Every structure is written in structure tokens, then in C-alpha cells.
């Protein structure tokens, strides 16, 4: 999942370690999120957005993500287009 964490964290003038302390996560966890190696739980994403005083969707960019939602996958949606199930 794409995100703006590094940009917003640097704008706020805090380190990965400090952000981690504010949200109850390790510096390594924050690094993994910033580099898009991991995705946050909804609660961690909420806490991070609260620190930045931004809506969650301004921090985590769902529309830019390569990963599809579970509902899209179950409906056979690919790149925003529903597959014809008869094909």
C-alpha cells in the first residue's frame, strides 16, 4: 500500500523512533511501513493518521495500491473492471 508517512513525518520533524513511540510501534515497524514492505492494521493506521492530524486516506493511498480489496477479488474485479464470469 502506498503511503505518505515519510513525507508527513519529516514535515512534523520527528524520527521513525519518535513516531513509533507515539503509536506504540518499533522503529523497525515504522520503517517497514514507510518502505511499503508491510501494511498497518486499521488501528495502527488510525493512530498514525491522528499523529499527523490527517484523514487516514491522506496518509495511506488506497487508490494507488497494487493490492486489490478482498471484495474486488471475490467479485473478479481486475483494474476496476468486473470480469465476465461466463468467459
C-alpha positions as CSV (number, residue, x, y, z in Angstrom):
1,X,0.0,0.0,0.0
2,X,1.3,3.4,-1.0
3,X,1.6,6.0,1.8
4,X,2.9,9.4,2.6
5,X,4.3,8.5,6.1
6,X,7.9,9.6,5.5
7,X,6.8,12.9,3.9
8,X,4.4,13.7,6.8
9,X,6.8,12.5,9.5
10,X,9.7,14.7,8.1
11,X,7.3,17.7,7.8
12,X,6.4,17.2,11.5
13,X,10.1,16.9,12.3
14,X,10.1,13.6,14.1
15,X,12.2,10.4,13.7
16,X,10.9,6.9,12.9
17,X,11.7,6.1,16.6
18,X,9.6,9.0,17.8
19,X,6.7,8.2,15.6
20,X,6.9,4.6,16.8
21,X,6.8,5.7,20.4
22,X,3.7,7.9,19.7
23,X,1.8,5.0,18.2
24,X,3.2,2.0,20.2
25,X,5.3,0.5,17.4
26,X,9.0,-0.1,16.9
27,X,11.3,2.0,14.7
28,X,11.7,-1.1,12.6
29,X,7.9,-1.4,12.1
30,X,7.6,2.3,11.1
31,X,10.5,1.7,8.6
32,X,8.7,-1.3,7.2
33,X,5.5,0.7,6.7
34,X,7.3,3.7,5.2
35,X,9.1,1.5,2.7
36,X,5.9,-0.4,1.9
37,X,7.2,-3.7,3.0
38,X,4.3,-4.1,5.4
39,X,0.8,-2.8,5.7
40,X,-0.6,-1.5,9.0
41,X,-3.5,-2.8,10.9
42,X,-6.5,-0.5,10.7
43,X,-5.9,0.6,14.3
44,X,-2.2,1.4,13.7
45,X,-3.1,3.3,10.5
46,X,-5.7,5.3,12.5
47,X,-3.2,6.1,15.2
48,X,-0.6,7.2,12.7
49,X,-3.1,9.5,10.9
50,X,-4.0,11.0,14.3
51,X,-0.4,11.9,14.9
52,X,-0.2,13.7,11.5
53,X,-3.7,15.3,12.1
54,X,-4.7,14.0,8.6
55,X,-7.5,11.8,7.4
56,X,-6.4,8.2,7.1
57,X,-6.9,8.2,3.3
58,X,-4.5,11.2,3.0
59,X,-1.8,9.1,4.8
60,X,-2.5,5.8,3.2
61,X,-3.2,5.9,-0.5
62,X,-5.6,3.1,-1.2
63,X,-6.4,4.0,-4.8
64,X,-2.7,3.9,-5.7
65,X,-2.2,0.5,-4.2
66,X,-1.5,-2.6,-6.4
67,X,-3.3,-4.8,-4.0
68,X,-7.0,-5.3,-4.6
69,X,-9.6,-5.4,-1.9
70,X,-11.0,-8.8,-0.8
71,X,-14.4,-7.8,-2.2
72,X,-12.9,-6.9,-5.6
73,X,-11.1,-10.2,-5.6
74,X,-14.2,-12.2,-4.8
75,X,-16.2,-10.4,-7.5
76,X,-13.5,-10.9,-10.1
77,X,-12.7,-7.2,-10.5
78,X,-9.4,-6.5,-12.1
79,X,-8.1,-3.0,-12.6
80,X,-11.5,-1.6,-11.7
81,X,-13.3,-3.7,-14.4
82,X,-15.5,-6.6,-13.5
83,X,-14.8,-9.8,-15.4
84,X,-17.5,-11.6,-17.3
85,X,-17.9,-14.8,-15.3
86,X,-19.2,-16.6,-18.3
87,X,-15.9,-16.3,-20.2
